[in-house]
Amino acid sequence: MIILGLILLVVGFLTGLSLLYYIGGILLVIGLVLLVLGRTGRAVGGRKVWY
């Protein structure tokens, strides 16, 4: 999700499409929040470990 967010941010910035830019930013933030929750050992979505 973090990588997809970064890709959408870059594509949105380069093409000038603000919709892609905003969606990429939202996905990036959600991915980082899930990463932090997973690193602290907290269960995310009912699972402790995602493979």
N, C-alpha and C positions, 0 to 999 in steps of 0.2 A: 504494500500500500504506500509505503514511503517512496519507493522508486517510481511508482505510477504518478504520485503527486508531484515529484520533481520533474518528470517528463512533461506532464501537463502544464506545470508552471513555465518551463522553458519554451514549450510550443506556443502557449498563450502569449508570452512576452515577445517572442520573435514575430508572430503573426499579427499581434495587436488584437486578438480576440479576448476580450475581458472575461467572457464566460469560462473559457478554459483556464484562465489565470486564477479565477476564484475557486473553481472546482479543484484545481491542483493544490491550492493553498489549504482548502478544507481537508482534502485527503492526506496531505502532509501532516497537518496538526493531529488528525485522528490516528494516523499511523504512529506518530511520536508518543501520543498518550498511551496507546496500547503497548508500545515498546517499553515505556517506563513502568506501566502496571505489571507487565510480564517479568521485567527484571527484578522487581521488588518481591516476587514470589506470590503475588496476589493472583487468584484464579480469575481469568478473563473468559467470559462466556461459558462458565461451568467447567473449564479445563485449565489445569495448571501448566501443562506443557503443550506447545503446538509444534508439530514436526513438519 
